[in-house]
Amino acid sequence: MIYHPIEPFYDNDSKILILGSFPSVKSREQMFFYGHQQNRFWHVISKVYNCELPNTIEEKKILLKKYKIALWDVIASCEILGSSDSSIKNVTPNNLETILNNSNIEKIFVNGKTAEKFYNIYLREKIMRDAICLPSTSPANAKWSLEDLIFEWKKILL
């Protein structure tokens, strides 16, 4: 069993919550979200908001705060082989109440089908809110080009 080591990132002004499934090995090492260099999350977000690509964790936090984005994951603990979402089993979900009660979240998005699956199983009915599924920014989702991801992810601007 592996436990999620990263605290949720949000503040009182957060309006958008983006949930992944569970942090990759690299993200767990770095102790921040989307830490694998091949994950396209930061490229997509910087293009969606037409800003410079953040390189450091501090720059990433500044970008998120500026655009009122909260980040966390659906899963609090699970069994997982490396970073493979398809190997996830024995899931315990995260409790989203802390974020939802201490921010102004208007929309919830999930990053990919695995996050959507576990959100719908464990969290949707509990918090009585739907999540909008966006295509995964993971390098495993190779069928989506960066341009196609950016186009779809612009939904967070609406």
C-alpha positions in Angstrom: 0.0 0.0 0.0 1.3 3.4 -1.0 0.1 6.6 0.7 -0.3 9.9 -1.0 2.5 12.1 0.4 1.6 15.5 -1.1 -0.7 18.0 0.6 -3.5 19.5 -1.5 -2.6 22.8 -3.1 -5.3 25.4 -2.7 -6.2 28.6 -1.0 -9.4 30.6 -0.1 -9.5 32.1 -3.6 -9.3 28.8 -5.5 -12.1 28.4 -8.0 -11.0 25.5 -10.1 -10.1 22.1 -8.7 -8.1 19.8 -10.9 -7.8 16.2 -9.6 -5.4 13.6 -10.9 -5.6 9.9 -10.0 -2.5 9.3 -7.8 0.9 11.0 -8.0 3.6 9.4 -10.1 6.9 8.1 -8.7 8.6 11.4 -9.8 5.9 13.5 -8.3 6.2 11.6 -5.0 10.0 12.2 -5.1 9.6 15.9 -5.8 6.6 16.2 -3.4 4.6 18.2 -5.9 2.1 17.5 -8.7 3.0 16.5 -12.2 6.7 16.2 -11.5 7.6 13.8 -14.4 9.2 15.9 -17.1 7.3 14.0 -19.8 3.9 14.8 -18.2 2.4 17.6 -20.3 0.3 19.2 -17.5 2.5 22.3 -17.0 2.9 22.8 -20.7 -0.8 22.6 -21.2 -1.7 24.9 -18.3 0.9 27.5 -19.4 -0.5 27.5 -23.0 -4.1 27.6 -21.8 -3.4 30.8 -19.8 -0.8 32.1 -22.3 1.9 32.5 -19.7 5.5 31.3 -19.3 6.2 27.6 -18.6 6.9 27.3 -14.9 10.1 25.4 -14.1 10.4 25.3 -10.3 7.8 24.2 -7.8 7.6 27.8 -6.5 6.9 29.1 -10.1 4.2 26.4 -10.4 2.6 27.5 -7.2 2.6 31.1 -8.3 0.9 30.2 -11.6 -1.7 28.1 -9.8 -2.5 30.9 -7.3 -2.7 33.5 -10.0 -5.3 31.6 -11.9 -7.1 30.3 -8.8 -6.4 26.7 -9.5 -6.4 24.0 -6.7 -4.6 20.7 -7.3 -5.0 17.3 -5.6 -5.7 13.7 -6.5 -8.7 11.4 -6.1 -6.8 8.6 -4.4 -5.3 8.8 -0.8 -3.8 5.4 -0.9 -3.6 2.4 -3.2 -1.6 -0.5 -4.5 0.2 0.7 -7.6 3.1 -0.6 -9.7 5.4 2.3 -10.3 3.3 5.1 -11.9 1.0 2.8 -13.9 -2.7 3.9 -13.4 -3.8 0.7 -15.0 -2.3 -1.2 -12.0 -4.2 0.7 -9.3 -6.2 -1.4 -6.9 -7.4 -1.3 -3.2 -8.2 2.4 -3.4 -8.9 4.7 -0.5 -10.2 8.0 -1.7 -9.0 11.5 -0.5 -11.4 13.6 1.5 -12.2 16.7 -0.5 -14.2 18.4 2.2 -11.2 20.4 3.5 -10.7 22.0 0.0 -14.3 22.5 -0.7 -15.0 24.1 2.7 -12.0 26.4 2.6 -12.1 27.7 -1.0 -14.5 28.9 -3.6 -14.4 25.9 -6.0 -16.9 26.5 -8.8 -15.8 23.6 -11.1 -14.1 20.3 -10.6 -12.1 18.8 -13.4 -10.4 15.4 -13.5 -7.2 14.7 -15.4 -7.9 11.6 -17.4 -10.2 8.6 -17.4 -8.6 6.9 -14.4 -9.2 9.9 -12.2 -12.8 10.1 -13.6 -13.4 6.5 -12.9 -12.3 6.7 -9.2 -14.0 10.1 -8.7 -17.3 8.7 -9.9 -16.9 5.5 -7.8 -15.8 7.2 -4.5 -16.5 10.9 -4.5 -19.2 12.1 -6.8 -22.2 11.1 -4.7 -20.5 11.9 -1.4 -19.9 15.5 -2.4 -22.9 15.8 -4.7 -20.8 17.4 -7.5 -20.0 16.3 -11.0 -16.5 16.5 -12.4 -15.6 17.3 -16.0 -13.2 14.9 -17.5 -10.3 16.3 -19.5 -7.9 14.1 -21.5 -4.9 12.9 -19.5 -1.7 14.9 -19.7 0.3 11.7 -18.9 2.9 10.6 -21.3 1.0 7.3 -21.4 -1.8 9.1 -23.3 0.4 9.4 -26.4 -2.6 9.5 -28.8 -3.3 13.1 -27.8 -0.9 15.7 -29.3 0.0 18.7 -27.2 -2.1 20.9 -29.4 -5.2 18.7 -29.0 -4.7 18.7 -25.2 -4.4 22.5 -25.1 -7.6 22.8 -27.2 -9.6 20.5 -24.8 -8.1 21.9 -21.6 -9.3 25.4 -22.6 -12.6 24.2 -21.1 -11.2 25.3 -17.7 -11.5 28.9 -18.9 -15.2 28.8 -19.4 
